[in-house]
Structures are given as C-alpha cells and as structure tokens.
Amino acid sequence: MIEVKNLTKRFEDKTVLDDISAVFETGKTNLIIGQSGSGKTVLMKNIVGLLEPTQGQILYDGRDFTAMTKKEKVMMRREMGMIFQGAALFDSLTVQENVQFPLDMFSNMTARERAKRAQECLERVNLLDARSKYPDEISGGMQKRVAIARAIVLNPKYLFCDEPNSGLDPKTSLVIDKLLSEITKDYQMTTIINTHDMNSVMGIGENIVFIYKGHKEWQGNKDQVISSTNKKLNDLVFASDLFRKVKKVEMQEEENA
Ligand SMILES: Nc1ncnc2c1ncn2[C@@H]1O[C@H](COP(=O)(O)OP(=O)(O)OP(=O)(O)O)[C@@H](O)[C@H]1O
C-alpha cells in the first residue's frame, strides 16, 4: 500500500499539487485520472522520488519515503518497477537483453540465472518467441509488453505506469490493461497507472483517484464512476470517446426502432 498524505508541490509560486491525500492499495490497479495539465505526472514523479514534495508525506507500506536518506531512497527504488510513456527500450539490444538489463545492473545472479529470469518474464508477457528480435522489428504493443517484462524482472512490490496505452490502438490497449491487471494480482503489487484512457477506467479501475487542477476531486472504483453525481468527473468521463461511441450507438438504436 502506498499512502500519500497532504502532498503539496509548488514550482516557485505556482501550486501544482494542493494538499493531496490518497491511498493506493496492494494487489489492485490504482488509476490516476484527470485532464491534461491537472498534475497527474507531477503526482507520480513525487511518489517515485523524481520530484521532492514541497510538503507532505509518502509512505510505502508504512515506510516514510520522504524522510529517507538518498541511499535509502536508492534502495527503495529497487522495489519499484516503472514503465514510462513510449516503451523506452534500448534499440541496440535484443528483446531479451532489454529485459535482462536491470538484472545485469543490479543483481548478483550468474549469467545463466539472469537469462532464465528474463525468459520467465518474457514468457509471462507471452513474448518468449520474440526474444532474439530487436525493438524496431516488433509492434508497438509488443514493445509495451517488453517494457512490462523489464519492469517486473526485479520482482518489484510497486509498479508505476505513465500512460501505458499512449500510441496503441484500442484492442492492443485492452491486452496491455489485462496484462497489467493480471500481473498486479499474481505478484500482489501496488500498481499505479496514470491514464487518459476511459476504456482503462471502466476495465481495470479498481481504485481511481481523480485529480482536478491540482487537488483530489474524487476517489472511487469503476462502478462508482457510473453512479457518481460529481459534475467534474462526469464531464471528464462523458467527454471521452468511449462514451461518445456508447451514446452514438444508443441514438442509432433509437432511430432504428
Ligand atoms: N518542472 C516544472 N516546473 C514548473 N511547472 C511544472 C513543472 N512540471 C510540471 N509543471 C506544471 O504542472 C502542471 C501539471 O503538469 P502534469 O505534467 O503533472 O500534468 P498531467 O496531468 O500529467 O498532464 P498530461 O495528461 O498532459 O500529461 C502543468 O501546468 C505543468 O506546466
């Protein structure tokens, strides 16, 4: 579980995050949603330690990350897997070498053990057959799956994904969402996903934190999204492609009736 307590982030005199408190639960896909510029990325960067909070605390299973020394934070990062926008793979390394890279850097395993572990993770994302290919020889969706395999290779307790579906078609996005949801359950990770994708909200939104202009406007699950009377949340969700499509189908059905 990751707990954010009264988090405020200012850049000079600009307050980007204002007194945010939220709990992100273990074994669940926790989503951060909000309009462009609302502060989602800044929130995630504070949580993983890429930015320093101006005020507030971040607790990893009760451990106060904000109070840790630099060395302790580096140790904590080994418990975190990260998937950034785009897949951010090394073009000159094969799929397997990409997945194995964190092991080569941070583990004391033998070469044989590292290769075995990388292959286990590739198998988990159903890409073992592509292990000798280079990133430019595989599709965008496959590249994302390689990034997921790489993010879990060190067995993280916490998984962070920034817009995992950006640049992917809806069908491939569903595959990625399903995979993220499954590995979250399998490995009992605390997974936090920044997303614009309302299909993801409705598919894997077990715990959704809605950020509006830097403050927490709403928190709930996907079923509560549907029944919520929060106008700002409804504006965000019902302005999405998914709901426009649902509405269009309903209108067509009415016309045909
Ligand atoms: N280093 C910085 N210095 C000053 N302002 C910043 C800095 N980083 C982000 N901001 C501002 O913080 C606000 C929130 O940005 P953020 O990137 O978190 O939004 P977001 O919700 O992730 O948007 P998007 O969905 O478009 O990625 C924006 O107004 C942005 O300009």
The ligand as a Gaussian input file, in Angstrom:
#p B3LYP/6-31G(d) Opt

LIG

0 1
 N        9.238000      21.406000     -13.548000
 C        8.126000      22.158000     -13.617000
 N        8.182000      23.475000     -13.384000
 C        7.066000      24.235000     -13.441000
 N        5.823000      23.766000     -13.723000
 C        5.715000      22.456000     -13.968000
 C        6.866000      21.578000     -13.929000
 N        6.439000      20.309000     -14.210000
 C        5.102000      20.399000     -14.428000
 N        4.674000      21.674000     -14.276000
 C        3.286000      22.155000     -14.435000
 O        2.461000      21.386000     -13.598000
 C        1.158000      21.246000     -14.190000
 C        0.760000      19.786000     -14.180000
 O        1.565000      19.073000     -15.112000
 P        1.499000      17.493000     -15.299000
 O        2.525000      17.143000     -16.332000
 O        1.575000      16.824000     -13.994000
 O        0.032000      17.321000     -15.893000
 P       -0.657000      15.970000     -16.366000
 O       -1.959000      15.894000     -15.663000
 O        0.260000      14.819000     -16.210000
 O       -0.899000      16.285000     -17.898000
 P       -0.835000      15.292000     -19.188000
 O       -2.032000      14.413000     -19.055000
 O       -0.941000      16.232000     -20.335000
 O        0.468000      14.545000     -19.127000
 C        1.243000      21.867000     -15.583000
 O        0.681000      23.156000     -15.536000
 C        2.733000      21.926000     -15.832000
 O        3.050000      23.020000     -16.671000

